[in-house]
Amino acid sequence: MVIKMIALILGGGSGSRLYPLTEQRSKPAVPVGGKYRLIDIPISNCLNSGLRRMFVLTQFNSASLNQHIKNTYNFDIFSHGFVDILAAEQTRKSDKWFQGTADAVRQSMHHLRNHDFDYILILSGDQLYQMNFEVLAKYHIEKDADLTIATIPVVSRDAPGFGIMKVNESGYIDRFIEKPQPDVLPDWESAVPDNLRSEGKVYLASMGIYIFRKDVLLRLFDESPDAVDFGKEIIPQAIENSFRVASYSFGGYWTDIGTIRSFYEANIELTDNIPDFNLFDNNKVVYTRPRLLGPSKIFGTWFNQAVIAEGSIIHAKKIERSIIGIRSRIGENTEISNSIIMGNDYFETLEEIMAHGDQNSMGIGDNCFVEKAIIDKNCRIGNNVVIRGSVALENSETDTYCIRDGIIVLKKGAVIPDGTKIGLI
C-alpha cells in the first residue's frame, strides 16, 4: 500500500522560553547532542519512515536554519524528495505573520497545491523522540480516522502541563481538555493497558503530532476560519462536530524541548550509559550536516559520561557528564561537569590565535571550572574563569550570560575575561 503523505514541520514562534539560545537563531536551529540541530530530529524520523516530502514552517531568525537545511538535505533528481522552508509571508489574503499552529498550516496550504497527497502529517520542530510515521499512518488508515493524534501516557503530576484526551476502549477520542486543573483529572482517565494503569499512567497527553486526511483538514479550516491553534480550537471543534478522531498511543521516549531546563536535561541525559534517546542505532539514524571534520584530539583528560563531537582539541583535566560540541577547544587543567559546550562554527588558525595578543582565543582557557552551564557557540572564555550554576541562583541577565532555573547560559560569541567568576562561588 502506497501512502501519499506530506509532512509539515512547525518551526514554532520566537522561542522566548529558550532564550538566549534563540537570540540569533530559530528554535529548530538550536544545537543539540554536540553535533545536531533540533530540526534534524523530525526530519530524521521522516526519512527513517520512508517519508521524503517535507516543508518546514518558520518565521523567526530563520537564516541559520535555512543554511543548515540547504547544506544537509539534498535529494537526487530521481527521488522526488525535498525539505523546503516555508517562511511566513504576506499574501493578498493575509498580511499577518503566523498567529498559531493552525494558522501557520492554513497560510501555507497553497504551496501544496501542486503535490499529490491524501494525508498531512503535522510535526513540531522542538521535540526529542524517535517514531516510525509509517506505522502511525497505517494505524490512522486502519481506524478510518479523519484525524489521528499521537498521545503519550502520563501520570497525574504531569497531566496539567498537556492537552489531555479522553480515549474510549475503541481508541477514539471522545473529549479533549487543554492543561486541566488537578481537581478535574479523575474525570479524564482513559482506557489504557494494565501495565500503564499500574504505573499510574492513565492520562493520554497530546504529543503535538497529528495526521489529517487532506479533505478533512481543508473542511475544518473552512468551518473555522478564525481558528489559529490546533490544540485549543481545531481539535476540540473536530471532536464536537463528530469527526472520527483517533488516539495513537506512543510508548517510546519523547520530550518537549520548550525551556532551558528541558533542553539542558534532555542533552545531559544523552551521557547516560543507556540513554532513552538512542544516537547509536543502525535503523533509526539521526541525520545532520556532514561537516567532514577531523577526529577529536585528547591530551591527558579524565572522562566520565561524556559525549565528544568531532573536530575538538581537549587538554582539560576532567570532563564529566557533559556534552562537548564540534570544534571545541578546552585548555589545560580545566574541569567541566554537568554542562553543555556547543563548540564553534569554525576553526581559528594558529596565526589568528597568535594575532589575538591579550584577547581570548575561541574556546575555554586554562585552569577554568565550569559546572551546570550551557556555553553557546563561538564563546571566548579566558583563563582561571569559574562558571558555576545552582538552583540557589535567581534568574537574571547580563550582556554576556543569562541564568535560567539555576543554569548559567553564555550567549553566542560571549567574551569572558581572565579570572571572571559567574554564579555560585
C-alpha positions in Angstrom: 0.0 0.0 0.0 1.4 3.4 -1.1 0.6 6.1 1.5 0.7 9.5 -0.2 1.6 11.8 2.6 3.4 15.2 3.1 4.9 16.4 6.4 4.7 19.9 7.7 7.2 20.7 10.5 6.3 23.7 12.6 9.2 25.8 13.5 7.5 27.5 16.5 7.3 31.1 17.5 10.0 33.4 18.8 11.2 30.7 21.2 11.2 33.1 24.2 11.4 30.3 26.7 14.6 29.0 25.1 16.2 32.5 25.2 19.2 33.3 24.9 19.7 30.2 22.7 17.1 31.6 20.3 18.5 35.1 20.4 20.2 34.7 17.0 18.6 31.6 15.6 15.1 30.0 15.4 14.1 27.2 17.8 14.6 24.3 15.3 18.1 25.6 14.6 19.3 25.3 18.2 22.2 22.8 18.5 21.6 19.5 20.4 23.7 16.5 21.2 27.0 18.1 20.3 26.7 17.9 16.5 23.0 18.1 15.6 20.2 20.7 15.5 16.7 20.2 16.8 15.3 20.2 13.2 17.3 17.1 12.5 15.1 15.1 14.8 11.7 15.3 13.0 13.4 15.2 9.6 15.3 12.1 10.5 12.1 10.5 11.8 10.5 11.2 8.4 13.4 9.8 6.4 13.6 6.7 8.6 9.9 6.2 7.9 10.2 6.5 4.2 8.7 10.0 4.1 10.6 12.2 1.6 8.4 15.3 1.2 8.7 17.8 4.0 8.1 21.5 4.5 9.5 23.4 7.5 7.3 26.4 8.5 9.2 29.2 10.2 9.2 33.0 10.7 11.8 34.0 13.3 15.6 34.2 12.8 15.4 31.6 10.1 18.8 32.3 8.3 20.9 29.7 10.1 18.0 27.2 9.8 17.8 27.8 6.0 21.6 27.3 5.7 21.6 24.1 7.7 18.8 22.6 5.7 20.3 23.7 2.4 23.7 22.2 3.3 22.3 18.9 4.8 19.2 17.6 3.0 19.9 17.3 -0.7 18.0 14.6 -2.7 18.9 13.3 -6.2 16.7 14.0 -9.1 15.1 10.5 -9.1 13.9 10.5 -5.5 11.3 13.4 -5.8 12.2 14.2 -2.2 12.7 17.6 -0.7 12.9 19.6 2.6 11.7 23.1 1.8 11.5 26.1 4.0 8.1 28.0 4.1 8.6 31.3 5.8 5.7 33.5 6.9 4.8 35.8 4.0 2.3 38.5 3.1 -0.3 37.5 0.6 -3.4 39.1 -0.9 -5.4 37.0 1.6 -3.3 37.8 4.7 -0.7 40.4 5.7 -0.1 38.9 9.1 2.6 36.6 10.5 1.6 33.1 11.6 -0.8 33.6 14.6 -0.6 29.9 15.8 -0.1 26.4 14.7 -3.3 26.0 12.7 -2.9 29.5 11.2 0.7 28.6 10.0 -0.6 25.5 8.2 -3.6 27.3 6.8 -1.5 30.1 5.4 0.9 27.5 3.8 -1.6 25.2 2.2 -1.5 27.0 -1.2 2.1 25.8 -1.5 0.9 22.2 -1.5 -1.5 22.5 -4.5 0.9 21.0 -7.0 1.6 17.9 -4.8 -0.3 14.7 -4.9 -1.1 13.6 -1.4 -4.0 12.2 0.7 -2.7 12.8 4.2 -0.9 15.6 6.0 1.5 14.8 8.9 2.0 17.8 11.2 5.0 17.8 13.5 6.8 20.0 15.9 10.4 21.2 15.4 11.4 21.2 19.1 10.9 17.6 20.3 13.3 14.8 21.0 11.9 11.3 20.1 12.1 8.5 17.5 8.9 7.4 15.9 8.0 5.4 12.8 5.5 7.6 11.0 4.6 4.8 8.5 3.2 2.8 11.5 1.3 5.9 12.6 -0.1 6.4 9.1 -1.2 2.8 8.8 -2.9 3.0 12.2 -4.7 6.1 11.0 -5.9 4.3 7.9 -6.9 1.2 9.8 -9.0 3.3 12.2 -10.6 5.0 9.2 -9.9 8.2 11.1 -10.3 11.8 9.9 -7.7 12.9 12.4 -5.2 10.9 14.5 -3.4 12.4 17.4 -0.2 10.8 18.8 -0.6 10.6 22.5 1.7 9.6 25.4 0.6 8.2 28.7 1.4 10.4 31.7 0.8 10.4 35.5 -1.4 12.9 37.3 1.6 15.0 38.3 2.4 15.8 34.6 -1.1 15.9 33.2 -1.8 19.6 33.9 1.0 20.6 31.5 -0.5 19.0 28.5 -3.6 18.7 26.4 -5.4 15.6 27.7 -7.6 13.2 25.7 -10.5 11.2 27.0 -10.0 8.0 24.9 -12.5 5.2 24.8 -11.9 1.4 24.6 -12.1 1.6 20.8 -9.2 4.0 20.6 -11.2 7.1 19.6 -11.1 10.4 21.4 -14.4 11.5 23.0 -13.3 14.7 24.7 -10.3 17.0 24.9 -9.1 19.5 27.5 -6.2 21.8 27.4 -4.0 21.8 30.5 -6.6 20.6 33.0 -6.6 21.6 36.7 -5.7 18.8 39.1 -9.1 18.8 40.7 -10.8 17.7 37.4 -8.3 15.0 36.5 -10.3 12.0 37.9 -12.8 12.6 35.1 -10.1 12.4 32.4 -8.8 8.9 32.9 -8.6 6.9 29.7 -8.8 3.2 28.9 -5.1 2.1 29.0 -3.3 -1.3 29.2 -2.9 -2.8 32.7 0.8 -2.2 32.8 0.3 1.6 32.3 -2.5 1.7 34.8 -0.3 0.0 37.4 2.2 2.8 36.9 -0.5 5.5 37.3 -0.2 6.5 33.6 -3.9 6.7 33.0 -3.9 10.1 31.2 -3.2 10.4 27.5 -1.4 13.6 26.6 -1.1 15.1 23.1 2.4 15.0 21.7 1.6 17.7 19.1 1.9 15.1 16.3 -1.2 14.9 14.0 -2.2 13.1 10.8 -5.2 14.7 9.0 -7.0 13.5 5.9 -6.4 16.2 3.4 -10.1 16.9 2.7 -10.9 16.9 6.4 -8.3 19.5 7.2 -9.5 21.8 4.4 -13.1 21.4 5.7 -12.1 22.2 9.3 -10.3 25.3 8.1 -13.4 26.4 6.1 -15.7 25.7 9.0 -13.4 27.6 11.5 -11.9 30.5 9.5 -10.8 32.3 12.7 -9.2 29.4 14.5 -5.5 29.8 14.8 -4.4 26.9 17.1 -4.8 23.1 16.7 -4.8 22.2 20.4 -7.1 25.0 21.6 -9.5 25.3 18.7 -9.3 22.9 15.7 -9.1 19.6 17.6 -11.9 20.4 20.1 -14.1 21.5 17.3 -13.4 18.3 15.3 -14.4 16.2 18.3 -17.5 18.3 19.0 -18.6 18.0 15.3 -18.4 14.2 15.4 -15.3 13.8 13.2 -13.5 10.4 13.8 -10.6 11.4 15.9 -8.3 8.5 16.9 -5.5 8.3 19.5 -2.2 6.6 18.6 -0.6 5.8 22.0 3.1 6.0 21.8 5.2 4.0 24.3 8.7 5.3 23.5 10.8 8.1 24.7 9.5 11.7 24.0 10.3 15.0 25.5 9.3 18.6 24.5 12.3 21.0 24.3 10.4 24.1 25.3 12.5 25.6 28.1 16.2 26.0 29.1 15.6 23.4 31.8 14.1 20.8 29.5 16.8 21.5 26.9 19.5 21.1 29.5 18.1 17.9 30.9 17.5 16.2 27.5 21.1 16.9 26.5 22.7 15.8 29.8 20.6 12.5 29.7 22.4 11.6 26.4 25.5 11.0 28.5 23.8 8.1 30.4 25.1 4.6 30.0 22.0 3.6 28.0 20.1 6.8 27.3 16.4 6.7 26.4 17.1 8.6 23.2 19.4 6.3 21.1 22.0 8.0 18.9 23.7 4.6 18.2 21.1 2.7 16.1 21.6 1.2 12.6 17.9 1.8 11.6 17.0 5.0 13.4 19.8 7.2 12.2 19.8 10.8 13.2 21.0 12.7 10.2 22.7 16.1 10.2 25.2 18.1 8.1 28.2 16.1 7.0 30.9 18.6 8.0 33.9 16.3 7.2 35.8 17.4 10.3 38.9 15.7 11.6 38.8 13.4 14.7 39.0 14.9 18.2 42.4 15.0 19.9 42.7 14.4 23.7 45.7 15.2 25.9 45.6 13.6 29.4 41.9 14.3 30.1 39.9 12.1 32.6 36.4 11.4 31.1 33.3 10.0 32.7 29.9 10.0 30.9 30.9 12.5 28.2 29.8 12.9 24.6 32.6 14.3 22.4 31.8 15.6 18.9 34.4 15.6 16.2 37.0 18.3 15.5 37.7 19.0 19.2 41.1 19.7 20.8 40.9 19.0 24.5 43.7 19.5 27.1 41.3 19.6 30.1 42.0 17.9 33.4 38.5 16.4 33.8 35.2 16.3 31.8 32.2 14.6 33.5 28.6 14.1 32.5 28.9 16.8 29.8 28.3 17.3 26.0 31.3 18.7 24.1 30.3 20.1 20.7 32.0 20.3 17.4 35.4 22.1 17.1 35.6 22.7 20.9 38.9 23.9 22.3 39.4 23.4 26.0 42.6 24.4 27.9 44.9 22.7 30.4 43.8 21.9 33.9 40.2 22.9 33.2 37.3 20.9 34.8 33.9 20.7 33.2 30.9 18.8 34.8 27.1 18.7 34.1 27.5 21.1 31.2 26.8 21.6 27.5 29.6 23.0 25.4 28.2 23.7 22.0 31.6 24.3 20.3 32.4 26.6 17.4 31.3 27.3 13.9 34.8 27.4 12.5 38.5 26.7 13.4 40.8 29.6 14.3 44.2 29.2 12.6 47.4 29.3 14.6 48.1 32.7 13.0 44.8 34.0 14.2 45.4 32.7 17.7 48.8 34.3 17.8 47.5 37.6 16.5 44.9 37.9 19.3 47.5 39.0 21.8 45.7 39.7 25.1 42.3 38.8 23.6 41.0 35.3 24.4 41.1 32.6 21.8 37.8 30.9 20.8 37.0 28.1 23.4 37.7 27.6 27.1 41.0 28.7 28.6 43.3 27.1 31.2 42.5 26.4 34.8 38.8 27.0 34.4 35.9 25.4 36.3 32.5 25.0 34.5 29.6 23.4 36.2 25.8 23.3 35.4 26.2 25.6 32.4 25.4 25.9 28.7 28.1 27.5 26.7 26.8 28.6 23.3 28.9 28.6 20.2 32.0 30.8 19.5 32.4 31.9 23.1 35.9 33.1 24.2 36.5 32.2 27.9 39.8 33.3 29.4 42.0 31.6 32.0 41.1 31.0 35.6 37.3 31.5 35.0 34.7 30.0 37.3 31.2 29.4 35.9 29.0 27.5 38.4 25.2 27.2 38.2 23.0 26.4 41.1 19.3 26.2 42.0 20.1 28.8 44.6 20.7 31.4 41.9 17.9 33.8 40.8 17.0 34.3 37.2 19.0 37.2 35.7 20.6 38.5 32.5 23.7 40.5 31.6 25.3 41.3 28.2 27.2 38.0 28.1 25.0 35.5 30.0 21.6 34.6 31.5 20.7 32.5 34.5 17.6 30.4 34.0 16.4 27.8 36.6 19.9 27.7 38.1 21.6 27.1 34.8 24.1 29.6 33.5 23.8 30.2 29.7 26.6 32.0 28.0 25.3 33.9 24.9 26.7 33.1 21.5 30.0 34.8 20.9 30.3 35.9 24.5 33.8 37.1 25.7 34.6 36.3 29.3 37.9 37.9 30.6 40.5 36.1 32.7 39.6 35.5 36.3 35.9 36.1 35.9 33.6 34.4 38.4 29.9 33.8 37.4 27.3 32.1 39.6 27.7 30.3 42.9 31.3 31.0 44.1 
